[in-house]
Amino acid sequence: MEIIEGILLLVLYFVPTILAKKLHVKDASSISYVNLVFGWTVVGWILALTWVITEWAQDLADYEPENNIEKPSDENNHQT
């Protein structure tokens, strides 16, 4: 039981790093470093998590979806 608790605590400790990698945040390696070195202080963990969220939100604001839907044209839609 202690091993499971230890693994869960370790996963919880690295939540900012996991999120940064999964969300493809551009500063993921820097966030991972801050999380690793300063995460044991609660302030460092909160800083890393806040950094992930702000970078991800900023990337979402800059995201422009590609319009891959083809518009029907006269050439493709003519009926005979």
N, CA, C and O atoms as a Maestro MAE file, in Angstrom:
{
 s_m_m2io_version
 :::
 2.0.0
}

f_m_ct {
 s_m_title
 :::
 protein
 m_atom[320] {
  # First column is atom index #
  i_m_mmod_type
  r_m_x_coord
  r_m_y_coord
  r_m_z_coord
  i_m_residue_number
  s_m_chain_name
  s_m_pdb_residue_name
  s_m_pdb_atom_name
  i_m_atomic_number
  :::
  1 25 0.822 -1.191 0.000 1 A "MET " " N  " 7
  2 3 0.000 0.000 0.000 1 A "MET " " CA " 6
  3 2 0.871 1.262 0.000 1 A "MET " " C  " 6
  4 15 0.505 2.263 -0.616 1 A "MET " " O  " 8
  5 25 1.989 1.222 0.668 2 A "GLU " " N  " 7
  6 3 2.867 2.387 0.719 2 A "GLU " " CA " 6
  7 2 3.457 2.691 -0.656 2 A "GLU " " C  " 6
  8 15 3.703 3.851 -0.984 2 A "GLU " " O  " 8
  9 25 3.683 1.663 -1.452 3 A "ILE " " N  " 7
  10 3 4.240 1.865 -2.790 3 A "ILE " " CA " 6
  11 2 3.236 2.601 -3.673 3 A "ILE " " C  " 6
  12 15 3.610 3.496 -4.431 3 A "ILE " " O  " 8
  13 25 1.968 2.225 -3.574 4 A "ILE " " N  " 7
  14 3 0.928 2.869 -4.377 4 A "ILE " " CA " 6
  15 2 0.794 4.334 -3.974 4 A "ILE " " C  " 6
  16 15 0.667 5.206 -4.835 4 A "ILE " " O  " 8
  17 25 0.821 4.605 -2.689 5 A "GLU " " N  " 7
  18 3 0.737 5.983 -2.218 5 A "GLU " " CA " 6
  19 2 1.933 6.804 -2.690 5 A "GLU " " C  " 6
  20 15 1.787 7.969 -3.061 5 A "GLU " " O  " 8
  21 25 3.106 6.198 -2.673 6 A "GLY " " N  " 7
  22 3 4.306 6.878 -3.147 6 A "GLY " " CA " 6
  23 2 4.234 7.206 -4.628 6 A "GLY " " C  " 6
  24 15 4.628 8.291 -5.055 6 A "GLY " " O  " 8
  25 25 3.726 6.259 -5.407 7 A "ILE " " N  " 7
  26 3 3.583 6.487 -6.850 7 A "ILE " " CA " 6
  27 2 2.569 7.594 -7.114 7 A "ILE " " C  " 6
  28 15 2.799 8.455 -7.963 7 A "ILE " " O  " 8
  29 25 1.457 7.579 -6.398 8 A "LEU " " N  " 7
  30 3 0.444 8.622 -6.571 8 A "LEU " " CA " 6
  31 2 0.988 10.003 -6.207 8 A "LEU " " C  " 6
  32 15 0.712 10.983 -6.899 8 A "LEU " " O  " 8
  33 25 1.759 10.078 -5.125 9 A "LEU " " N  " 7
  34 3 2.362 11.352 -4.730 9 A "LEU " " CA " 6
  35 2 3.378 11.823 -5.764 9 A "LEU " " C  " 6
  36 15 3.478 13.020 -6.037 9 A "LEU " " O  " 8
  37 25 4.124 10.898 -6.335 10 A "LEU " " N  " 7
  38 3 5.094 11.245 -7.368 10 A "LEU " " CA " 6
  39 2 4.391 11.766 -8.626 10 A "LEU " " C  " 6
  40 15 4.833 12.745 -9.226 10 A "LEU " " O  " 8
  41 25 3.317 11.121 -9.014 11 A "VAL " " N  " 7
  42 3 2.544 11.586 -10.169 11 A "VAL " " CA " 6
  43 2 1.955 12.968 -9.878 11 A "VAL " " C  " 6
  44 15 1.995 13.850 -10.736 11 A "VAL " " O  " 8
  45 25 1.419 13.160 -8.697 12 A "LEU " " N  " 7
  46 3 0.861 14.450 -8.310 12 A "LEU " " CA " 6
  47 2 1.936 15.537 -8.328 12 A "LEU " " C  " 6
  48 15 1.676 16.665 -8.748 12 A "LEU " " O  " 8
  49 25 3.131 15.198 -7.876 13 A "TYR " " N  " 7
  50 3 4.247 16.142 -7.860 13 A "TYR " " CA " 6
  51 2 4.583 16.616 -9.267 13 A "TYR " " C  " 6
  52 15 4.914 17.786 -9.461 13 A "TYR " " O  " 8
  53 25 4.502 15.728 -10.246 14 A "PHE " " N  " 7
  54 3 4.877 16.064 -11.612 14 A "PHE " " CA " 6
  55 2 3.685 16.411 -12.513 14 A "PHE " " C  " 6
  56 15 3.812 16.357 -13.736 14 A "PHE " " O  " 8
  57 25 2.555 16.760 -11.945 15 A "VAL " " N  " 7
  58 3 1.393 17.157 -12.746 15 A "VAL " " CA " 6
  59 2 1.719 18.326 -13.672 15 A "VAL " " C  " 6
  60 15 1.345 18.269 -14.844 15 A "VAL " " O  " 8
  61 25 2.400 19.393 -13.214 16 A "PRO " " N  " 7
  62 3 2.731 20.471 -14.164 16 A "PRO " " CA " 6
  63 2 3.594 19.993 -15.334 16 A "PRO " " C  " 6
  64 15 3.388 20.423 -16.469 16 A "PRO " " O  " 8
  65 25 4.546 19.117 -15.068 17 A "THR " " N  " 7
  66 3 5.399 18.583 -16.134 17 A "THR " " CA " 6
  67 2 4.594 17.730 -17.102 17 A "THR " " C  " 6
  68 15 4.751 17.853 -18.316 17 A "THR " " O  " 8
  69 25 3.743 16.878 -16.580 18 A "ILE " " N  " 7
  70 3 2.917 16.011 -17.422 18 A "ILE " " CA " 6
  71 2 1.989 16.840 -18.296 18 A "ILE " " C  " 6
  72 15 1.840 16.561 -19.485 18 A "ILE " " O  " 8
  73 25 1.367 17.853 -17.714 19 A "LEU " " N  " 7
  74 3 0.475 18.711 -18.490 19 A "LEU " " CA " 6
  75 2 1.238 19.470 -19.574 19 A "LEU " " C  " 6
  76 15 0.758 19.604 -20.700 19 A "LEU " " O  " 8
  77 25 2.421 19.964 -19.233 20 A "ALA " " N  " 7
  78 3 3.215 20.714 -20.214 20 A "ALA " " CA " 6
  79 2 3.573 19.840 -21.406 20 A "ALA " " C  " 6
  80 15 3.529 20.299 -22.547 20 A "ALA " " O  " 8
  81 25 3.925 18.588 -21.151 21 A "LYS " " N  " 7
  82 3 4.274 17.675 -22.243 21 A "LYS " " CA " 6
  83 2 3.042 17.278 -23.058 21 A "LYS " " C  " 6
  84 15 3.104 17.226 -24.287 21 A "LYS " " O  " 8
  85 25 1.928 16.999 -22.386 22 A "LYS " " N  " 7
  86 3 0.712 16.572 -23.072 22 A "LYS " " CA " 6
  87 2 0.103 17.694 -23.902 22 A "LYS " " C  " 6
  88 15 -0.437 17.447 -24.981 22 A "LYS " " O  " 8
  89 25 0.186 18.938 -23.399 23 A "LEU " " N  " 7
  90 3 -0.414 20.069 -24.096 23 A "LEU " " CA " 6
  91 2 0.540 20.717 -25.093 23 A "LEU " " C  " 6
  92 15 0.193 21.706 -25.739 23 A "LEU " " O  " 8
  93 25 1.743 20.159 -25.216 24 A "HIS " " N  " 7
  94 3 2.758 20.654 -26.155 24 A "HIS " " CA " 6
  95 2 3.063 22.142 -25.949 24 A "HIS " " C  " 6
  96 15 3.114 22.927 -26.895 24 A "HIS " " O  " 8
  97 25 3.261 22.494 -24.684 25 A "VAL " " N  " 7
  98 3 3.606 23.877 -24.349 25 A "VAL " " CA " 6
  99 2 5.038 24.125 -24.791 25 A "VAL " " C  " 6
  100 15 5.901 23.263 -24.622 25 A "VAL " " O  " 8
  101 25 5.297 25.308 -25.361 26 A "LYS " " N  " 7
  102 3 6.613 25.564 -25.937 26 A "LYS " " CA " 6
  103 2 7.736 25.603 -24.901 26 A "LYS " " C  " 6
  104 15 8.876 25.285 -25.240 26 A "LYS " " O  " 8
  105 25 7.458 25.979 -23.661 27 A "ASP " " N  " 7
  106 3 8.477 26.025 -22.611 27 A "ASP " " CA " 6
  107 2 8.413 24.807 -21.700 27 A "ASP " " C  " 6
  108 15 8.691 24.917 -20.506 27 A "ASP " " O  " 8
  109 25 8.057 23.669 -22.235 28 A "ALA " " N  " 7
  110 3 7.846 22.474 -21.416 28 A "ALA " " CA " 6
  111 2 9.099 22.057 -20.664 28 A "ALA " " C  " 6
  112 15 9.008 21.629 -19.513 28 A "ALA " " O  " 8
  113 25 10.264 22.170 -21.284 29 A "SER " " N  " 7
  114 3 11.495 21.760 -20.593 29 A "SER " " CA " 6
  115 2 11.814 22.703 -19.437 29 A "SER " " C  " 6
  116 15 12.276 22.252 -18.389 29 A "SER " " O  " 8
  117 25 11.579 23.981 -19.603 30 A "SER " " N  " 7
  118 3 11.814 24.940 -18.513 30 A "SER " " CA " 6
  119 2 10.823 24.718 -17.375 30 A "SER " " C  " 6
  120 15 11.182 24.793 -16.200 30 A "SER " " O  " 8
  121 25 9.588 24.449 -17.735 31 A "ILE " " N  " 7
  122 3 8.565 24.166 -16.721 31 A "ILE " " CA " 6
  123 2 8.922 22.893 -15.962 31 A "ILE " " C  " 6
  124 15 8.743 22.819 -14.746 31 A "ILE " " O  " 8
  125 25 9.422 21.902 -16.672 32 A "SER " " N  " 7
  126 3 9.832 20.655 -16.025 32 A "SER " " CA " 6
  127 2 10.971 20.894 -15.047 32 A "SER " " C  " 6
  128 15 10.992 20.319 -13.959 32 A "SER " " O  " 8
  129 25 11.918 21.741 -15.434 33 A "TYR " " N  " 7
  130 3 13.045 22.053 -14.548 33 A "TYR " " CA " 6
  131 2 12.566 22.758 -13.282 33 A "TYR " " C  " 6
  132 15 12.975 22.398 -12.178 33 A "TYR " " O  " 8
  133 25 11.705 23.757 -13.438 34 A "VAL " " N  " 7
  134 3 11.170 24.475 -12.281 34 A "VAL " " CA " 6
  135 2 10.395 23.522 -11.388 34 A "VAL " " C  " 6
  136 15 10.504 23.583 -10.164 34 A "VAL " " O  " 8
  137 25 9.619 22.649 -11.994 35 A "ASN " " N  " 7
  138 3 8.843 21.683 -11.225 35 A "ASN " " CA " 6
  139 2 9.750 20.722 -10.467 35 A "ASN " " C  " 6
  140 15 9.493 20.408 -9.305 35 A "ASN " " O  " 8
  141 25 10.804 20.257 -11.118 36 A "LEU " " N  " 7
  142 3 11.716 19.317 -10.486 36 A "LEU " " CA " 6
  143 2 12.484 19.948 -9.324 36 A "LEU " " C  " 6
  144 15 12.591 19.366 -8.244 36 A "LEU " " O  " 8
  145 25 13.017 21.151 -9.565 37 A "VAL " " N  " 7
  146 3 13.888 21.773 -8.570 37 A "VAL " " CA " 6
  147 2 13.109 22.470 -7.462 37 A "VAL " " C  " 6
  148 15 13.462 22.358 -6.288 37 A "VAL " " O  " 8
  149 25 12.041 23.196 -7.835 38 A "PHE " " N  " 7
  150 3 11.331 24.011 -6.846 38 A "PHE " " CA " 6
  151 2 9.947 23.487 -6.496 38 A "PHE " " C  " 6
  152 15 9.232 24.112 -5.713 38 A "PHE " " O  " 8
  153 25 9.561 22.358 -7.059 39 A "GLY " " N  " 7
  154 3 8.229 21.826 -6.819 39 A "GLY " " CA " 6
  155 2 7.989 21.401 -5.384 39 A "GLY " " C  " 6
  156 15 6.847 21.390 -4.926 39 A "GLY " " O  " 8
  157 25 9.045 21.050 -4.670 40 A "TRP " " N  " 7
  158 3 8.879 20.615 -3.288 40 A "TRP " " CA " 6
  159 2 8.412 21.760 -2.396 40 A "TRP " " C  " 6
  160 15 7.796 21.534 -1.355 40 A "TRP " " O  " 8
  161 25 8.713 23.002 -2.815 41 A "THR " " N  " 7
  162 3 8.092 24.135 -2.129 41 A "THR " " CA " 6
  163 2 6.748 24.305 -2.811 41 A "THR " " C  " 6
  164 15 6.671 24.286 -4.039 41 A "THR " " O  " 8
  165 25 5.744 24.463 -2.075 42 A "VAL " " N  " 7
  166 3 4.407 24.550 -2.655 42 A "VAL " " CA " 6
  167 2 4.334 25.724 -3.638 42 A "VAL " " C  " 6
  168 15 3.620 25.658 -4.639 42 A "VAL " " O  " 8
  169 25 5.062 26.777 -3.351 43 A "VAL " " N  " 7
  170 3 5.074 27.942 -4.227 43 A "VAL " " CA " 6
  171 2 5.644 27.587 -5.594 43 A "VAL " " C  " 6
  172 15 5.116 28.033 -6.612 43 A "VAL " " O  " 8
  173 25 6.712 26.792 -5.638 44 A "GLY " " N  " 7
  174 3 7.309 26.370 -6.902 44 A "GLY " " CA " 6
  175 2 6.375 25.506 -7.714 44 A "GLY " " C  " 6
  176 15 6.325 25.626 -8.938 44 A "GLY " " O  " 8
  177 25 5.630 24.632 -7.051 45 A "TRP " " N  " 7
  178 3 4.671 23.767 -7.743 45 A "TRP " " CA " 6
  179 2 3.539 24.595 -8.332 45 A "TRP " " C  " 6
  180 15 3.136 24.381 -9.475 45 A "TRP " " O  " 8
  181 25 3.029 25.539 -7.552 46 A "ILE " " N  " 7
  182 3 1.953 26.410 -8.029 46 A "ILE " " CA " 6
  183 2 2.454 27.290 -9.171 46 A "ILE " " C  " 6
  184 15 1.723 27.531 -10.132 46 A "ILE " " O  " 8
  185 25 3.690 27.771 -9.075 47 A "LEU " " N  " 7
  186 3 4.280 28.573 -10.138 47 A "LEU " " CA " 6
  187 2 4.362 27.772 -11.437 47 A "LEU " " C  " 6
  188 15 4.001 28.275 -12.501 47 A "LEU " " O  " 8
  189 25 4.834 26.536 -11.352 48 A "ALA " " N  " 7
  190 3 4.948 25.689 -12.544 48 A "ALA " " CA " 6
  191 2 3.577 25.404 -13.141 48 A "ALA " " C  " 6
  192 15 3.414 25.446 -14.360 48 A "ALA " " O  " 8
  193 25 2.605 25.120 -12.312 49 A "LEU " " N  " 7
  194 3 1.254 24.841 -12.808 49 A "LEU " " CA " 6
  195 2 0.634 26.082 -13.442 49 A "LEU " " C  " 6
  196 15 -0.012 25.989 -14.486 49 A "LEU " " O  " 8
  197 25 0.824 27.234 -12.822 50 A "THR " " N  " 7
  198 3 0.321 28.489 -13.381 50 A "THR " " CA " 6
  199 2 0.987 28.793 -14.713 50 A "THR " " C  " 6
  200 15 0.333 29.272 -15.640 50 A "THR " " O  " 8
  201 25 2.266 28.523 -14.814 51 A "TRP " " N  " 7
  202 3 3.019 28.742 -16.048 51 A "TRP " " CA " 6
  203 2 2.458 27.885 -17.179 51 A "TRP " " C  " 6
  204 15 2.293 28.359 -18.303 51 A "TRP " " O  " 8
  205 25 2.166 26.624 -16.876 52 A "VAL " " N  " 7
  206 3 1.586 25.732 -17.884 52 A "VAL " " CA " 6
  207 2 0.245 26.266 -18.362 52 A "VAL " " C  " 6
  208 15 -0.013 26.322 -19.564 52 A "VAL " " O  " 8
  209 25 -0.592 26.652 -17.440 53 A "ILE " " N  " 7
  210 3 -1.938 27.104 -17.795 53 A "ILE " " CA " 6
  211 2 -1.891 28.387 -18.615 53 A "ILE " " C  " 6
  212 15 -2.631 28.525 -19.589 53 A "ILE " " O  " 8
  213 25 -1.028 29.329 -18.230 54 A "THR " " N  " 7
  214 3 -0.960 30.590 -18.978 54 A "THR " " CA " 6
  215 2 -0.372 30.379 -20.372 54 A "THR " " C  " 6
  216 15 -0.847 30.979 -21.336 54 A "THR " " O  " 8
  217 25 0.647 29.540 -20.491 55 A "GLU " " N  " 7
  218 3 1.224 29.260 -21.814 55 A "GLU " " CA " 6
  219 2 0.208 28.557 -22.706 55 A "GLU " " C  " 6
  220 15 0.089 28.876 -23.889 55 A "GLU " " O  " 8
  221 25 -0.518 27.610 -22.144 56 A "TRP " " N  " 7
  222 3 -1.515 26.877 -22.907 56 A "TRP " " CA " 6
  223 2 -2.650 27.803 -23.343 56 A "TRP " " C  " 6
  224 15 -3.098 27.737 -24.487 56 A "TRP " " O  " 8
  225 25 -3.118 28.666 -22.434 57 A "ALA " " N  " 7
  226 3 -4.188 29.604 -22.770 57 A "ALA " " CA " 6
  227 2 -3.724 30.599 -23.827 57 A "ALA " " C  " 6
  228 15 -4.501 30.986 -24.700 57 A "ALA " " O  " 8
  229 25 -2.477 31.008 -23.753 58 A "GLN " " N  " 7
  230 3 -1.933 31.933 -24.737 58 A "GLN " " CA " 6
  231 2 -1.849 31.261 -26.111 58 A "GLN " " C  " 6
  232 15 -2.140 31.886 -27.131 58 A "GLN " " O  " 8
  233 25 -1.454 30.001 -26.129 59 A "ASP " " N  " 7
  234 3 -1.410 29.257 -27.388 59 A "ASP " " CA " 6
  235 2 -2.804 29.078 -27.974 59 A "ASP " " C  " 6
  236 15 -2.973 29.110 -29.193 59 A "ASP " " O  " 8
  237 25 -3.801 28.891 -27.116 60 A "LEU " " N  " 7
  238 3 -5.170 28.760 -27.601 60 A "LEU " " CA " 6
  239 2 -5.659 30.058 -28.222 60 A "LEU " " C  " 6
  240 15 -6.373 30.040 -29.225 60 A "LEU " " O  " 8
  241 25 -5.278 31.184 -27.631 61 A "ALA " " N  " 7
  242 3 -5.697 32.477 -28.168 61 A "ALA " " CA " 6
  243 2 -5.062 32.728 -29.536 61 A "ALA " " C  " 6
  244 15 -5.676 33.364 -30.393 61 A "ALA " " O  " 8
  245 25 -3.854 32.242 -29.747 62 A "ASP " " N  " 7
  246 3 -3.156 32.430 -31.014 62 A "ASP " " CA " 6
  247 2 -3.522 31.381 -32.057 62 A "ASP " " C  " 6
  248 15 -3.134 31.492 -33.220 62 A "ASP " " O  " 8
  249 25 -4.265 30.369 -31.642 63 A "TYR " " N  " 7
  250 3 -4.586 29.248 -32.528 63 A "TYR " " CA " 6
  251 2 -5.622 29.669 -33.552 63 A "TYR " " C  " 6
  252 15 -6.668 30.216 -33.201 63 A "TYR " " O  " 8
  253 25 -5.335 29.418 -34.795 64 A "GLU " " N  " 7
  254 3 -6.286 29.658 -35.872 64 A "GLU " " CA " 6
  255 2 -6.507 28.336 -36.604 64 A "GLU " " C  " 6
  256 15 -5.599 27.826 -37.261 64 A "GLU " " O  " 8
  257 25 -7.703 27.790 -36.489 65 A "PRO " " N  " 7
  258 3 -7.941 26.502 -37.147 65 A "PRO " " CA " 6
  259 2 -7.885 26.652 -38.654 65 A "PRO " " C  " 6
  260 15 -8.290 27.667 -39.221 65 A "PRO " " O  " 8
  261 25 -7.373 25.616 -39.275 66 A "GLU " " N  " 7
  262 3 -7.313 25.616 -40.730 66 A "GLU " " CA " 6
  263 2 -8.686 25.258 -41.280 66 A "GLU " " C  " 6
  264 15 -9.382 24.390 -40.754 66 A "GLU " " O  " 8
  265 25 -9.045 25.933 -42.325 67 A "ASN " " N  " 7
  266 3 -10.325 25.655 -42.952 67 A "ASN " " CA " 6
  267 2 -10.097 24.635 -44.063 67 A "ASN " " C  " 6
  268 15 -9.750 24.999 -45.187 67 A "ASN " " O  " 8
  269 25 -10.292 23.377 -43.747 68 A "ASN " " N  " 7
  270 3 -10.066 22.301 -44.714 68 A "ASN " " CA " 6
  271 2 -11.340 21.859 -45.417 68 A "ASN " " C  " 6
  272 15 -11.315 20.943 -46.238 68 A "ASN " " O  " 8
  273 25 -12.440 22.501 -45.099 69 A "ILE " " N  " 7
  274 3 -13.699 22.113 -45.710 69 A "ILE " " CA " 6
  275 2 -13.758 22.714 -47.107 69 A "ILE " " C  " 6
  276 15 -13.612 23.923 -47.285 69 A "ILE " " O  " 8
  277 25 -13.971 21.860 -48.082 70 A "GLU " " N  " 7
  278 3 -14.039 22.330 -49.457 70 A "GLU " " CA " 6
  279 2 -15.412 22.925 -49.716 70 A "GLU " " C  " 6
  280 15 -16.434 22.350 -49.343 70 A "GLU " " O  " 8
  281 25 -15.421 24.067 -50.349 71 A "LYS " " N  " 7
  282 3 -16.678 24.688 -50.727 71 A "LYS " " CA " 6
  283 2 -17.131 24.073 -52.054 71 A "LYS " " C  " 6
  284 15 -16.323 23.822 -52.948 71 A "LYS " " O  " 8
  285 25 -18.412 23.843 -52.156 72 A "PRO " " N  " 7
  286 3 -18.882 23.265 -53.412 72 A "PRO " " CA " 6
  287 2 -18.695 24.273 -54.548 72 A "PRO " " C  " 6
  288 15 -18.972 25.463 -54.393 72 A "PRO " " O  " 8
  289 25 -18.238 23.795 -55.645 73 A "SER " " N  " 7
  290 3 -18.075 24.656 -56.810 73 A "SER " " CA " 6
  291 2 -19.002 24.175 -57.915 73 A "SER " " C  " 6
  292 15 -19.571 23.086 -57.841 73 A "SER " " O  " 8
  293 25 -19.140 24.996 -58.927 74 A "ASP " " N  " 7
  294 3 -20.017 24.639 -60.036 74 A "ASP " " CA " 6
  295 2 -19.511 23.408 -60.772 74 A "ASP " " C  " 6
  296 15 -20.307 22.628 -61.296 74 A "ASP " " O  " 8
  297 25 -18.208 23.228 -60.816 75 A "GLU " " N  " 7
  298 3 -17.634 22.097 -61.543 75 A "GLU " " CA " 6
  299 2 -17.963 20.771 -60.887 75 A "GLU " " C  " 6
  300 15 -18.191 19.771 -61.569 75 A "GLU " " O  " 8
  301 25 -17.988 20.763 -59.563 76 A "ASN " " N  " 7
  302 3 -18.211 19.506 -58.848 76 A "ASN " " CA " 6
  303 2 -19.684 19.222 -58.602 76 A "ASN " " C  " 6
  304 15 -20.046 18.078 -58.326 76 A "ASN " " O  " 8
  305 25 -20.532 20.217 -58.694 77 A "ASN " " N  " 7
  306 3 -21.925 20.040 -58.316 77 A "ASN " " CA " 6
  307 2 -22.911 20.130 -59.476 77 A "ASN " " C  " 6
  308 15 -24.114 20.215 -59.231 77 A "ASN " " O  " 8
  309 25 -22.474 20.117 -60.674 78 A "HIS " " N  " 7
  310 3 -23.427 20.216 -61.762 78 A "HIS " " CA " 6
  311 2 -24.156 18.887 -61.951 78 A "HIS " " C  " 6
  312 15 -23.576 17.804 -61.867 78 A "HIS " " O  " 8
  313 25 -25.416 19.021 -62.200 79 A "GLN " " N  " 7
  314 3 -26.239 17.824 -62.402 79 A "GLN " " CA " 6
  315 2 -26.555 17.697 -63.885 79 A "GLN " " C  " 6
  316 15 -26.768 18.699 -64.568 79 A "GLN " " O  " 8
  317 25 -26.586 16.477 -64.374 80 A "THR " " N  " 7
  318 3 -26.897 16.250 -65.781 80 A "THR " " CA " 6
  319 2 -28.185 15.500 -65.941 80 A "THR " " C  " 6
  320 15 -28.602 15.222 -67.066 80 A "THR " " O  " 8
  :::
 }
 m_bond[319] {
  # First column is bond index #
  i_m_from
  i_m_to
  i_m_order
  :::
  1 1 2 1
  2 2 3 1
  3 3 4 2
  4 3 5 1
  5 5 6 1
  6 6 7 1
  7 7 8 2
  8 7 9 1
  9 9 10 1
  10 10 11 1
  11 11 12 2
  12 11 13 1
  13 13 14 1
  14 14 15 1
  15 15 16 2
  16 15 17 1
  17 17 18 1
  18 18 19 1
  19 19 20 2
  20 19 21 1
  21 21 22 1
  22 22 23 1
  23 23 24 2
  24 23 25 1
  25 25 26 1
  26 26 27 1
  27 27 28 2
  28 27 29 1
  29 29 30 1
  30 30 31 1
  31 31 32 2
  32 31 33 1
  33 33 34 1
  34 34 35 1
  35 35 36 2
  36 35 37 1
  37 37 38 1
  38 38 39 1
  39 39 40 2
  40 39 41 1
  41 41 42 1
  42 42 43 1
  43 43 44 2
  44 43 45 1
  45 45 46 1
  46 46 47 1
  47 47 48 2
  48 47 49 1
  49 49 50 1
  50 50 51 1
  51 51 52 2
  52 51 53 1
  53 53 54 1
  54 54 55 1
  55 55 56 2
  56 55 57 1
  57 57 58 1
  58 58 59 1
  59 59 60 2
  60 59 61 1
  61 61 62 1
  62 62 63 1
  63 63 64 2
  64 63 65 1
  65 65 66 1
  66 66 67 1
  67 67 68 2
  68 67 69 1
  69 69 70 1
  70 70 71 1
  71 71 72 2
  72 71 73 1
  73 73 74 1
  74 74 75 1
  75 75 76 2
  76 75 77 1
  77 77 78 1
  78 78 79 1
  79 79 80 2
  80 79 81 1
  81 81 82 1
  82 82 83 1
  83 83 84 2
  84 83 85 1
  85 85 86 1
  86 86 87 1
  87 87 88 2
  88 87 89 1
  89 89 90 1
  90 90 91 1
  91 91 92 2
  92 91 93 1
  93 93 94 1
  94 94 95 1
  95 95 96 2
  96 95 97 1
  97 97 98 1
  98 98 99 1
  99 99 100 2
  100 99 101 1
  101 101 102 1
  102 102 103 1
  103 103 104 2
  104 103 105 1
  105 105 106 1
  106 106 107 1
  107 107 108 2
  108 107 109 1
  109 109 110 1
  110 110 111 1
  111 111 112 2
  112 111 113 1
  113 113 114 1
  114 114 115 1
  115 115 116 2
  116 115 117 1
  117 117 118 1
  118 118 119 1
  119 119 120 2
  120 119 121 1
  121 121 122 1
  122 122 123 1
  123 123 124 2
  124 123 125 1
  125 125 126 1
  126 126 127 1
  127 127 128 2
  128 127 129 1
  129 129 130 1
  130 130 131 1
  131 131 132 2
  132 131 133 1
  133 133 134 1
  134 134 135 1
  135 135 136 2
  136 135 137 1
  137 137 138 1
  138 138 139 1
  139 139 140 2
  140 139 141 1
  141 141 142 1
  142 142 143 1
  143 143 144 2
  144 143 145 1
  145 145 146 1
  146 146 147 1
  147 147 148 2
  148 147 149 1
  149 149 150 1
  150 150 151 1
  151 151 152 2
  152 151 153 1
  153 153 154 1
  154 154 155 1
  155 155 156 2
  156 155 157 1
  157 157 158 1
  158 158 159 1
  159 159 160 2
  160 159 161 1
  161 161 162 1
  162 162 163 1
  163 163 164 2
  164 163 165 1
  165 165 166 1
  166 166 167 1
  167 167 168 2
  168 167 169 1
  169 169 170 1
  170 170 171 1
  171 171 172 2
  172 171 173 1
  173 173 174 1
  174 174 175 1
  175 175 176 2
  176 175 177 1
  177 177 178 1
  178 178 179 1
  179 179 180 2
  180 179 181 1
  181 181 182 1
  182 182 183 1
  183 183 184 2
  184 183 185 1
  185 185 186 1
  186 186 187 1
  187 187 188 2
  188 187 189 1
  189 189 190 1
  190 190 191 1
  191 191 192 2
  192 191 193 1
  193 193 194 1
  194 194 195 1
  195 195 196 2
  196 195 197 1
  197 197 198 1
  198 198 199 1
  199 199 200 2
  200 199 201 1
  201 201 202 1
  202 202 203 1
  203 203 204 2
  204 203 205 1
  205 205 206 1
  206 206 207 1
  207 207 208 2
  208 207 209 1
  209 209 210 1
  210 210 211 1
  211 211 212 2
  212 211 213 1
  213 213 214 1
  214 214 215 1
  215 215 216 2
  216 215 217 1
  217 217 218 1
  218 218 219 1
  219 219 220 2
  220 219 221 1
  221 221 222 1
  222 222 223 1
  223 223 224 2
  224 223 225 1
  225 225 226 1
  226 226 227 1
  227 227 228 2
  228 227 229 1
  229 229 230 1
  230 230 231 1
  231 231 232 2
  232 231 233 1
  233 233 234 1
  234 234 235 1
  235 235 236 2
  236 235 237 1
  237 237 238 1
  238 238 239 1
  239 239 240 2
  240 239 241 1
  241 241 242 1
  242 242 243 1
  243 243 244 2
  244 243 245 1
  245 245 246 1
  246 246 247 1
  247 247 248 2
  248 247 249 1
  249 249 250 1
  250 250 251 1
  251 251 252 2
  252 251 253 1
  253 253 254 1
  254 254 255 1
  255 255 256 2
  256 255 257 1
  257 257 258 1
  258 258 259 1
  259 259 260 2
  260 259 261 1
  261 261 262 1
  262 262 263 1
  263 263 264 2
  264 263 265 1
  265 265 266 1
  266 266 267 1
  267 267 268 2
  268 267 269 1
  269 269 270 1
  270 270 271 1
  271 271 272 2
  272 271 273 1
  273 273 274 1
  274 274 275 1
  275 275 276 2
  276 275 277 1
  277 277 278 1
  278 278 279 1
  279 279 280 2
  280 279 281 1
  281 281 282 1
  282 282 283 1
  283 283 284 2
  284 283 285 1
  285 285 286 1
  286 286 287 1
  287 287 288 2
  288 287 289 1
  289 289 290 1
  290 290 291 1
  291 291 292 2
  292 291 293 1
  293 293 294 1
  294 294 295 1
  295 295 296 2
  296 295 297 1
  297 297 298 1
  298 298 299 1
  299 299 300 2
  300 299 301 1
  301 301 302 1
  302 302 303 1
  303 303 304 2
  304 303 305 1
  305 305 306 1
  306 306 307 1
  307 307 308 2
  308 307 309 1
  309 309 310 1
  310 310 311 1
  311 311 312 2
  312 311 313 1
  313 313 314 1
  314 314 315 1
  315 315 316 2
  316 315 317 1
  317 317 318 1
  318 318 319 1
  319 319 320 2
  :::
 }
}
